[in-house]
């Protein structure tokens, strides 16, 4: 038997390469937040990662119950994920509480400094980093069109401030006299 095993090509005996595992943690239910997972997968794909081909993703959904998040985050850590992607502030805080040295990437509309996720914006420190979405508090301060016009009247389909973020509104704005 040893002779047969020794004759096998080395490649046949090699273990398959282990794919990196990304943990996705979100406090809401899958059925109401499926679009977040779809957007996450698309972002991975845009960066060259295809789920099941060169990366694995472990999804954990809190079903709207914050009390479930610490156990879900701990489960991801026990599965030795390479990184935890936290979809909101509650998920990020739960991940930070148990992550140790595992990196955390978060998305939040809150203030990550005030919420205790990072030390400061310019030097976050620790193992958490992410994106803060400026929203509610800034809507009233968003400029309309650079020329002072009202985007809803001059550019149908584009709302206040859209010209800052939506390429179609910027293109339409340039195309119109």
N, C-alpha and C positions, 0 to 999 in steps of 0.2 A: 504494500500500500504506500509506503514511504517513497518508493521509486516512482510510482505514478504521480504522486503529488509534486515531487521534485521536477518532474518532466513538464508540468503545466507551465505555460508561458507566464512570465512575471506579471504581465498586465492582467491576466485572467485572475490572479490571486490578489491583486491590489483592491483595496477597499474604495468604493466610489467617494469622490470628493464631497465633503459635507458642505451644504449650502448655508450661507449666513441666514439667520432667522431674525426677522424684525417683529417686534411686538407692537400691535396697534390697540390702544386703550381709549375707549370712549364711554362717557357716562350714560349716554342715551341708548335706546333700543335699536337693534339692527334694522327692523322694519321701518322705523321712522327716520333713520339716518343712513340708509343705503347709499345715498348720493355722496356722503363723506367718504365711504369706503371706495366707491367708484372713482372719485377724484383722487384719492390717495394712490390707488392702483395706477391711474393714468400718470400721476406725477412720478411714480417709480419707473414706469415705462419710458417716460420722457427722459429720465436720467440714465436709461440703459438697463434697468432691472425689470425682468419679467417674472411675475410670480409663478413659482413652480419650475422655472427653467434655471435661473441663476440667483434666486432669492426665495425664501419661504416667509410667509407672514402668518403670525398667530394673532387672531382677532379676539378681543375680549370686550363685551358690551355690558354696561352696567344696568341696562333696562330702566334708566331713570332713577336708580337708587344709589345715592352717594355712599351709603354704608357698605355696598358691595365692592367698591373700587379698591380698597386696600388689599382684599383677598385676591382680586383679579390681577392687580399689579404684582403681588407676591408670587402668584402662579407664573406670570411671565418671567420673573427673575429666576424662579426655580427651573424653568425650561431653558435657561441660559441664552436668552435672546441677546443679540449684538447691540440693539438699541430699542428704546421704547418711544414710539410716536404717540403723544398724548393729544387728543383732539380738542381738549378744552381745559380750563383752569382746574376744575375738580379732578380730572384725570391726571393732570400734571402733578398736582400736589400729592395725590395718592402714590404716584410713581416715585416721586422724590423721597417720600417717607421710607420706601423699602429698597430703592435702587442700588444703594451702595455706590460702586464706581460705574455702573451701567449708564451709558449716555441716555439722556432724555431730550427729545426734540418736541417742543410744544407749540400749540397755536392758541392764542388767547385774545379776547377783546378787553380783558382786564389789564391791570398794571402788574407785570411780573415782579417788579421790585417790591411794591407795597404788599403783594400777596406772598412774598417770601420765596419765590422760585429762583431768583437770581439776586446777586449783591447789588449790581448796578447795570445800567444799559451798556455803558462803554467797557466795563470789565465784569461780565456776569459771574465768573468764577465757578467753581464746582463742576457738576456734570450735566447741567441743564442749559439748554439754549433754545431759542425759538423765535417765533414771529408774533408780534403784537399787532392786532388789527385795530386801527383807530376808527372808531365808529360813533356811536350815539353822541358823545360830548362834542364832537367836531362838526357834525352835520350842519349846524347853524352857521358855523364859521367857514364852511366850504365856499369858495368863490363860484360864481356862475361862469359865464363865458368870459374869456380874457378881455373882451371888448365891452363888457358890462351888459350884454344882451341876455335875454331869458332863453335858456336852452330848450325848454319845452315848446316854445312858440317857433323859434327859428330852426330847431333841429328835432323834428318829430322822432320819438323813440328814445331820445336822450334826455335824462333828467339832470337836475342840478348837480354839478360836480362830475358828471359822467365823462366829460372831456378829459379829465385827469387820468381816468383809469381805462376807459373803453376805447380801444383802437378804432372801432367803427365810428364812434362819435368824433374822434380827432380827424379821421379821414373825411367824414362827411363835412366837418367844419371847414377843412381846407378846400374841399371841392366846391362848396357854395360861395357865391360872390359876397 
